[in-house]
Amino acid sequence: MTKIAVWLSLALLMLVSGATAQTNSTDAILLVWNDELFAQQIADSRLVAASRPYRGVQGLPPTRHGNVYDYAASPLTEPPLDGYGFYQGVWSADGRVFAFLAVQPDDAGYHVILVEDGRQRLLFSGTVSGERGYLVPVGWADDSALILLERHLLHNLADVKLWAFSVAEGSLSLRATLDVPELSGNSASLAAGWVFVGFDTTVPGGYLVNINSGQVVRFPTAFTLPNPPPAVFEIYPVQVVGVVEVAEFEAWVGQPPAGEATAAPDDPALASLTTPFLYWPLPDDARSITCYPDSEWTAMQYALECPGLTTPRAYDGHEGTDIGGKPDGLPVSTPVYAAARGVVAARYTGCETDDLSCNDSYGNTVLLEHSRVIGYDVETWFTGYAHLQTVLVEPNAYVRAIGAPIALSGDTGVGGAHLHFEVRAPHLPGGTNWLDPWDLRLSVDGMGLWIGGTAHPQAAALAFPPPTLLVCQTLEGNNLRGGPGTDFAAVGKSTAQAAYEVFQVQRVEGGNAPGDWYHVRWAGSDATGWIWSDLMTECAQVE
C-alpha cells in the first residue's frame, strides 16, 4: 500500500472515529427493508437483524435523539394543518419544540410546522419542483437556526443541500451543498449536530453530515443490497425508522411482543389497505391488456399470465401489466400518461429500437414516486412505465398535470410495441416490492387500486384535460408531428384558419428544428399533434 493510500485510510478512520465519538458509539440506524428490521451500528460495521418479519404493525424498541417517523408517535394532539400528512420530524435537544414536514395529499405542496406547548405553528410552505424538493427538518444548529435537508424523493437522496430557517426572522437560506454519492434511506438526527443522511448501496457504507461544520463522514456498513438492483424499477427506497442503542435492540429482538401476528408475510390480509388512486395511463381507447402480473390474484382469475395474446402463455416472474401488445398492438408514439401525480424518480432514455437488451430489456423507462396520505401519515408508492419511444419529463420534475403525456410509447427493449406498467409499494408487507394493481383485496372498498374500478379504470387524459397555455396560429401546410422533433412522422397538416391550443411545451436540443415544440389541439378534432414553435405566426397567452 502506498503512503498516500495509508494516509487516506488513516484519515478516513480518524473521521469515522471522530464522528462516532461525538455521536454515540452504541448508536445504530434502525431500518426496514423487505419486511425485515435491522440495526446498523455506526461505530463499526456490525448489523443486527430482528429474528421475525416486520410488517409495520408491531411496536419498535426505544429510539433516541428525538426522531419521529409517524403521526402516532408525534406530539401532535390534532391532525397536521390543512389535512396534510405527517412525514418526519425531530425534537430540539432540550425537548421544548418539535419541527416536522407535512405533505399535501396527492399534490406538490408541503408545510414545515413547529409544535410548541401542543400548538402547531406554520413556519413556511413550499412546492416541490425540479428546482427544489421537500425540506425536511433534521435539527437545530448552534446558532439556533432550524436546519432542513432538501430531498426530491422521500427515501432516496442525490446530493446534500442543507437549508437554514431563522424562526425569529422568518427567513430561509441555503447553508451548504455537500457532495455525496446517491444514497438510499431517509435521514436520522444524532447527537452533537450529526445527521445520518443515507446508505450507499453501490459501495456499502453510510453517510453522516454535521449541520454545524458541514463535515461529511462515511462509515462502513454490513447492510448491503444487490448491485445492480434485481429489477429495473428498483431504486432501494430504504425506510429508516429511528436510532437505537444496540443492546436495547438486541434485548427487544430476544423478547418478541406477546400476541404478535404469525401469518405469512405475503398474506394480503396483513397489508395496510389503501384507497384507489391510479388512473389509466394510456388514451381511453387503448386498453388491450395482453399480460398481467405473475401474482396470486392473476392465478385466481386466469389460467395463464398472458391471456390477451393470440396464443396465451405463462409469464413467470412478470412484475407488471402489458398493454397493447399483439393481437391489437399499440401504435408507436401513443401518449403515455402518469397514473397519479408524483415526482420523476428516475428515467432512462438511451435505448434504440434495435437494441433488445438495452436497460435490462425494458428499453426507455420512467419511474414516478407518489406521496400518498393514508390516515395522517405519508406512504410512498411508485409507478413504472417501460418500452417507451420518447420520454417527455425531466428528473426530479413534479408531474401535476397528469392529462399531459409524460412519454410516448414505443418498442424499445423486448416485446414489440407495448407499454409495461408497474406498481411498487416497498413499504407494504409482502414477498415482493411490486404488487398487482388489479387485486381487489388491496383497497378498503374492495375495488382495487384503480379510480373507476378494474373493469374500466378512468383515463387520466379524460379526467384531467390539460389547461391551454397559449393559443396560436400558423400558416397553411406545416407538418403536425407525432412527437416533439422532426424525427417523428407527420400526422397531419396545419390550416391557416385553425386556432391551435398549446397545452404542453417540450424543449428539443439539436436536430433540424431545435428549440421549443408545442403539443397542440384544435377545434373539430379529437387528434393532437406537435409543431415547432418557430412555425407559429402569432401566439396569445391564456389568462
N, C-alpha and C positions, 0 to 999 in steps of 0.2 A: 504494500500500500504506500502511495506517495505521501510526502509531508503535507501536501495540500489536502489530500483525502483524509489523512489523520486529523488535521486541523478542523476540517469541516465536520467530521464525525464528532469530535470533542465539542465543537461549538454547538451542534445540534443537541448533544447530550446535556450540555450546560443550559441551553434554552429550555428544554423539556424539564430538567430538574428544577430550574428556577421557577418556571410557571407552576409546576405541580406543588412546589414547596409553598408558593404563595396562595394556592387554592386550598387543596387538602389532599394529602397523599392517599386517602382512602376513598375519595370521591370516584364515582363511576357513573357513566351516562347510561340511563335506563331507556331501552328502545324496544320496539316491537317490529318484527319482520316475519312475514309468512306465518302468522299465528303463534310465533314464539317470542318469549320475553327474554331479553338479555341485559346483562350489566357489563359494560365495557369500562374497565378501570383506566384512569388517566395516567397514573404514575408508572404503570407498566402495561404490557400488552395482555394482561390476564382478562379472559372473558368468562363470565359465569352465566350459564343458561338455566332457566327455570325447567323443571322436570315435567311440566304438563303444558298442554296448549293454552294459549292466552287468546280469549275471544272478545275482549273489551268489556265484559260484564263483571269480571272479578275486581276486587279491590287491589290496590297496589301497596307495596311496602312503604314505610315512611320516606318521604322525599325531602330534599334540602334546598336551601338558598332561594326560597320564595318563588319558584317556578310553578305556574298553574296552566294546565292544558285543557281544562273542560269547565263548563259553567258550574257544575255541581260542586266543584272544589274551590270555586272563586268566592270572594267576599260579597258578591252581588246578592242583594235581597229582592231584586226585581229584574226582569229581563233587560238585556242591553238596550240602549236607546234606539228608537226608531225601528224596532223589530230586527235589528242586525243580529248576527250570530257571533258567539264568543269563539275566538281562535286561540289566543295565547296571551298570558300576562305575567307580570313579575312584581313582587313586593319590594319596597325600599328596604335598605339594610336595617333601619330602625323599626320596620313593621308599621309605620304610620300611614303610608299611602300605597296604592296599588294602581298600576297602569296596564291597560290591555288593548289589543287590537280587536275591533268588531267589524265583521264583513257583511256587506249588503247582500241580501238574498238574491241569487241569480243575476247579479249585476256587478259593475266595476267599482262601486263606491266602497269606502271604508271610513271608520271613525277610529281615532285614538282617544281613549277615555280614561280619566283619572277617577279613582274611587277614594274618598276620604270621609271618615266618620259615617260610612254606609251610604253616602250620596255620590251619584255619578255626575261627573263634570266633563263635558266635551272639550278636549284640548284643541283638536283640529280635525278636519276631514280631508280626504283625498280621493282621487280616482286613478285606478290602475290603467296604464297605457304603456306603449312601447318605450316611452321616455322615462317613466318612473313606476316602480312597483309598490306593493304594500310596505308600510313602515311599521315594524314590529318592535315594541318596547323590550329592551334587554337589560336595562339597569340605569343607575344614576352615576354620573361622573363625579370626580372630586370637586368640580365647580358647580355642582347641584343641577346640571343640565340633565334632562331625560335623554338617554341615548337610544336610538332606534336603528334596527338593521333593515336595510331595504332588500326586498325579495319579490320577484315576479311570481315565482312558484312557491307554494306553501311548504313543500318538503324537499326542494332542490335549490341549489344556490350556484350561480355562475361566477360571482365575484362578491367582495365585501365592500359595501358602502355604508358607513356609519353617519347618521344624522343626529343633530343635537337640537332639542327643543327647550327653550327657556320658558319655564312655567310662569315666571314673574313678568317677562316681557311679551310672552305670546309669540315668540319668533322661532322660525325653523331654519337651520342652515346645515349644509354638508360639512361634516367634520373630517372625514378621512375616506379615502378609496384605497383598498388594500388588495394585492394580488394573491389569489389562491386558485388551486385547480377547481374544476367542477365538483361540487360537494352534494352529498345526499343527507337528508335529515334536517329537521327544524332545530332551532337554537335552544340553548340552556344556559342560564346565568349561573356563575360560580362565585367564589369569594374574591376579594381584592381587585375587582374590576375585570376579571376574566370572564369570557363568554365562549362557550363551545358553539361553533358555527357549522359543523357538519363533518361527515366521513368522506374521505377519498376512497372510492371503490375500485379505482384503477390500480393505484399503488397503495395498498391498505394503510390507512392512517387516519387520525383525527386532527382537527384544527381548532386552536384556541386563539382568541383575539383579546387584547387588553384595551378596554374602552378609554383608558386614560392616556396610555403611552402610544397606542397604535401598534404595539408589538404583536407579531404573528408567530405562533409556535405550532409545530407539527409534532404529534406524539404517535408512537407505534400502536397498532391495534391488532387484535386477533380476529376481530369481526371482519369477515371477507365475504364478497359476493362474486359470482362468476363474471369474468371479463373476457369477451364482450357478454352482455346480458343474453339470456336464453331466448328472448323474443324481441322483435324489432320495436315494439311499443312499450318495452320495459325500461323505465328510467330510474328505478330504485327510489321511490319516494318514501324513504325510511321514516318511521314515526317515532320521534323522541318523546317520552312521556315523563321525564323527570331526571333528577340527580339523586343517587342513593349512596349510602355508606355500605361498603361491600359486605361487611359482617352482618349487617341488618338484613341485607338482601338474601344472603345465604341462609339466615335463620328463617326468613319468610318462606323461602323455597322449601325448606325442610318441614314446614308445617302448613300444608295446604288448607285453605279455609274450609270449614265444615259446610257440607251441603252443596259443594261445587258441582256444576253440571258435568256429566261424564259421557255425553253423546259424542259421536264422531265430529271432528272439527269441520267437516264439509257438510254437515247436516243443515239444509236450508232453514230449518226452524230456529237455528242459532244465529242466523244472520240478522243484523239490525234492519228491520223493514223500512222501506223508504216510500216515496211517492213518485208517480210518473213525472218525468221531466224531459224525455227525449222527443224531438221532432224528426220527421222523416228527412234524411239528408240528401235526397235527390228530388227532381221535379215530380209532381204528383202523379204523372203518368208513367214513371219509371219505377216499376215495382215487381220486376221479375226476379224473385229470390230463387237462387239455384242451390245454395248450401247454407246450412245453419251451423251454429257452434256444436262441437262434439261434447254435449252436456247431457246430464241426466234427463233434463226436460225434453231435449230433442229426441232422446231414446224413447221417451214416453209417447211422443207424438208421431214419429216417423220410423220406418224400418231402417233407413239409412240417412246419413247427414246431408246428402245432396239429392233430395227428391225432385228438384226442379231441372236437373239435367236431362238431356234426351235419353241417356242411359243412366238412371240413378245409380249412385255409388256411395261407398263409405268414404269418410274423410277423417281418419283418426287424428286426434290432436288439434283439429281446427278450432281456432280461438275466436272467430268472428262470423259475421253474416256476409255472404257473397251475393251481390245484387247485379243482375243484368248480364250474366253470362249466357251461354247457349241454353235454350234454343233461340231466345229472342234477342240477345245481345244488348249492349249498352253503347250507343254511338260515342266514339272518342270526342272529347270536348263537351260532354254533358256537364252542366253546372253541378257542383257538389257543395252542399251547404252544411254549416255547423249544426249538429243535432241539439245543441244548447249553447248558451253564452259561455265564454271562457277565454283563457289565456293560451296563446300558442306556445306550448311547452317544448315542442321540437318539430323540425321539418327536415325532409331530405329531398333534394332537387336535382341530383346529378345523374339520374338514370335515363338511358336511351331505350327505345323500344326493343332493339335487337340484343340487349344485354339481359338475358333472362335471370342471371344470378345476382343482379345489382340489388344492393341493400337487402341481402338475405332473401332475394326473390320477391320482395314486397314492392319493388320499384319505388317511385316517388311517393312520399308519405307526409301526412300532417298529424300531429298529436295535440289535442287540446286538453287543458286542465280545467275542471269545473268545480267551483267552490259552492257547495250546497249547504244551506242552513236547515238542519234537521233538529227539531226541538229548539234548543237555544245554542247548539254547537255547530261548528263548521265541519262538513265532511268533504273529502277530496276525491273526485271521480275523474276519469279520463275517457275520451273517445278518440279512436284512431281511424284514419282514412288512408287506404293504400291503393297502389297501382295507378296513380294519378299521372296525367299528362303534364299539367302545369299547376304550380302552387301559387296562390294569389295573396298569401298573408306572410308577414314577417315574424321572426322570432320575438317573443315577449309581447306582441300586439294583443290587445284585448278585443275579441270578436263580440261586438254587441249587436250589430245589425245582421242577425242570422238569416235574413231574407236575401242577402247578397252573397254570392258564392265565395267560398274560401279556396276553391280549386276547380279544376276541370278534370273530368275523368279521363282515363287513358288505358293503355295496355302495357305499361311498363311492368317488369318483373314477369312472373309466371301466371298463366291462366287466361290470357287473352283480355279482351276489353270488358272490364267489370270493375265494380267497387267492392273492396273488402272493408267492412265496417266493424269496429271492435269496441267493446266497453270494458273498462278496467276499474276496479274498486279495491285497491290493496288494503284498505282499512277494514274491509269486511272479512269475517272468518270464512275459510273455505280452502279447498285443496289447491286452488289456483288464484292468481291475482286478476284474472279476467272472469267475466260472468256472462250469462246468457240473458240478454235484454228481453227475450220472449217469455221467460219464466214467470208465470203469473204469481208464483209464490213470493216474489221479492218485494211486492208492494203491499201496502196496508189495505188497499181496496181490492186486492186480488186481480188487478188489471195489467200487471206487468209494469215496465218502465216507460212505455210509450204514451205520449199525450194522444188521446183519442182511441186508445186501446190497440191491441195487437192485430185485430182484423184489418184495420186501415189507419195506421198512425197518421196524425195530422202533418202535412208537409210544411217545413219551415218557410219555404218560399211563399206559400199562401197565407200562413199565419202572420208573417212579419214582412209584408212587402216593403222593400227599402224606400226611404224617402227620396224625393227628387232633389238633387244638389244644384243642377244647372238646367236651363232649357236653351237648346242650341239649334242653329240652322246650318246647313251645308249646301253645297252645290249638287246638281243632278249627277248621278252615276258614280259616286265614290263607293268604294268597297266597304261593306259591313262584314266584319270577320267573326269567326267562331271563338276567337280569343284575342288577348292583347298582343299585337305584333303581326308583322307580315308573314311569319311562318304559318299562321293559321289560315285555313281556307276561307274564301269569301262565301258568306251565307246569304248575301243579298246586295242590292244596290240602293244607295240613298236617293231621295227625291228632294227637290228644292222646296216643295210645299210643306213637308213634314216638320213638326216641332219635335226634336229629339230630346227626351228627358234623360239626363245623365244621373245615374244612381250609384255608380262606382267608378273610381279612378285608379288606374294601375300604372306605375312608373316602369318603363321599359328602358334598359340600358343597352346601347349598341344596336346592331341590325340596320335595316334600311330606313326605319322610321322611329328613331329614339325619342324618348320623352313621354308625356302622359297619353295614355289611351283611355277613352271613355267607354264605359259599358252603358248602352242606351236602350230605351224602349220608346215606342211611338204609338199614337192613337190608331185604332183599327187593326192592330196586330197583337197576337199573343207572343210573338217572337221577340228576341233581344239580339243585340249584336254589339261588336266592338269597333270603334272608329278612332283613328289617330286624331288627337286634339287639334293638330295644325290644319286639319281639313275643315274645321268649323269656321264659318264666316262670321258668326255672331253668337254670343252666349250671354244669358242674363242669369244673375244669381237669384235663387229662390229664397224669399224672405222666410 
